[in-house]
Amino acid sequence: MLLLILLQAPGALCLQGSELLEQEISVQKERLKELDHDIKKQRRKAVKVEKSRITILTELQELDTRIAEQWQRLQDVKKQWSAAELELEITRQELDKSEKEIRELKKYIETRLIALREMGMIGVLNVLLEAESLPDLMAREQYLKLILKHDRKKREEYLQKIEELKDQKAALEKENHALMQLSSAVEQQALLLETRKEEKEAFLEELEKQGEKYAAMIRELQQARKAMQGLIEELSQELELQTGPSQADLFDFKSQKGKLNPPVPGRPVPVYSRRKHTIRGMTIAAPWGTEIRAIFDGKVIYNNALPGYGQVIIIDHGQRYMSLTAQGARFFKNEGDEVMEGDVIGISGGGPWVKEGIYFELRHGKKQENPLVWFDLRGMGRKPHRSDNR
């Protein structure tokens, strides 16, 4: 609406409309800078979230390994526990059996002793005297002694065995109790690891949501930036229509194709577009601090950092032609400054495209021109600039 009002205003308001447009362009450029700052800020947050996400994934993998090892350890302990319980049960059965046998032996010995007591000395002598010969007598006496010795030995063996079984039972019960406690501790540790895993997974889910949120915000900011760039271009075109030809237009930039001097001396190297495989810019290697000169008359419309380009200066040469010079160590001209061909506008630095030197683009509206066809590259000798005659 503002543009339509300015277009329909009388000539007396032309200057005022131009000033309003310039102010609006300045405001939009400031907003563009703020958008660039916000995009960088959100990207830093997104990178931080992604690093945290990768860390959590690594921790989850380690937890999975530890949980698997812990559950396997629990199974091994339970197997040992089961084996110990089985051995304890067998020992209990043997102990019961031995105690039963010694009770029966005791009862048998007591019965024998009672019988011998009831027989008395006379009865024993009768058994001995019934012997038909002296050897038979001695044999009978020896037999009675062997019976008593055997009973005593058998009883001692059973008592010793019972003591051994009791010791074994006590040891097995102690081992069984220790295995039960170990099993409980291992299971508790496994459950704690599972809880930690659930907490990490919940945190990971939250990080992924944050990552998606930052990605959506970056997309929205980039769309806003693109729209704002389009608005700035439309306002610039409208300003050009209202103010008439600029100083640069008087020299007709179109007629300079193949005649311009490069911004710095050196051999240009083309930079190709990834998708269309066409030349979209060029690099020129030059020692750090080499003077960068304006390729033609014009007006500085941008001097600031640009994502992916580094420090950038953009000069409007009229007729919708603009030159972009990036990777300068420093630029001397401010936005709004008029420059002449050959003016020193900065000094070279370096960046992602060339270690030492500059990156250069030439645009006509939204279209990227092949800058190589605009320069006089014969021997790369510098022709006199218009500014040299000042």
Secondary structure as the mmCIF struct_conf table of DSSP 4:
data_model
#
loop_
_struct_conf.conf_type_id
_struct_conf.id
_struct_conf.beg_label_comp_id
_struct_conf.beg_label_asym_id
_struct_conf.beg_label_seq_id
_struct_conf.end_label_comp_id
_struct_conf.end_label_asym_id
_struct_conf.end_label_seq_id
HELX_RH_AL_P HELX_RH_AL_P1 LEU A 2 GLN A 8
BEND BEND1 ALA A 9 ALA A 9
HELX_RH_3T_P HELX_RH_3T_P1 GLY A 11 LEU A 13
HELX_RH_AL_P HELX_RH_AL_P2 CYS A 14 LEU A 129
TURN_TY1_P TURN_TY1_P1 GLU A 130 GLU A 130
BEND BEND2 GLU A 132 SER A 133
HELX_RH_AL_P HELX_RH_AL_P3 LEU A 134 THR A 243
BEND BEND3 PRO A 245 PRO A 245
TURN_TY1_P TURN_TY1_P2 GLN A 247 ALA A 248
HELX_RH_3T_P HELX_RH_3T_P2 ASP A 249 PHE A 251
HELX_RH_3T_P HELX_RH_3T_P3 PHE A 253 GLN A 256
TURN_TY1_P TURN_TY1_P3 LYS A 257 LYS A 259
STRN STRN1 LEU A 260 LEU A 260
HELX_LH_PP_P HELX_LH_PP_P1 ASN A 261 PRO A 262
BEND BEND4 PRO A 263 GLY A 266
STRN STRN2 PRO A 268 TYR A 272
TURN_TY1_P TURN_TY1_P4 ARG A 274 LYS A 276
STRN STRN3 ILE A 279 ALA A 285
TURN_TY1_P TURN_TY1_P5 TRP A 288 GLY A 289
HELX_LH_PP_P HELX_LH_PP_P2 THR A 290 THR A 290
STRN STRN4 GLU A 291 ARG A 293
BEND BEND5 ILE A 295 ASP A 297
STRN STRN5 GLY A 298 LEU A 306
TURN_TY1_P TURN_TY1_P6 PRO A 307 TYR A 309
STRN STRN6 GLY A 310 ASP A 316
BEND BEND6 GLY A 318 GLY A 318
TURN_TY1_P TURN_TY1_P7 GLN A 319 ARG A 320
STRN STRN7 TYR A 321 ALA A 326
BEND BEND7 GLN A 327 GLN A 327
STRN STRN8 GLY A 328 PHE A 331
HELX_LH_PP_P HELX_LH_PP_P3 LYS A 333 ASN A 334
TURN_TY1_P TURN_TY1_P8 GLU A 335 GLY A 336
STRN STRN9 GLU A 338 VAL A 339
TURN_TY1_P TURN_TY1_P9 GLU A 341 GLY A 342
STRN STRN10 VAL A 344 SER A 348
STRN STRN11 GLY A 349 GLY A 349
BEND BEND8 PRO A 352 TRP A 353
BEND BEND9 LYS A 355 GLU A 356
STRN STRN12 GLY A 357 HIS A 364
TURN_TY1_P TURN_TY1_P10 GLY A 365 LYS A 366
STRN STRN13 LYS A 367 GLU A 369
HELX_RH_3T_P HELX_RH_3T_P4 PRO A 371 TRP A 374
STRN STRN14 PHE A 375 PHE A 375
BEND BEND10 ARG A 378 ARG A 378
TURN_TY1_P TURN_TY1_P11 GLY A 379 MET A 380
HELX_LH_PP_P HELX_LH_PP_P4 GLY A 381 HIS A 385
HELX_RH_3T_P HELX_RH_3T_P5 ARG A 386 ASN A 389
#
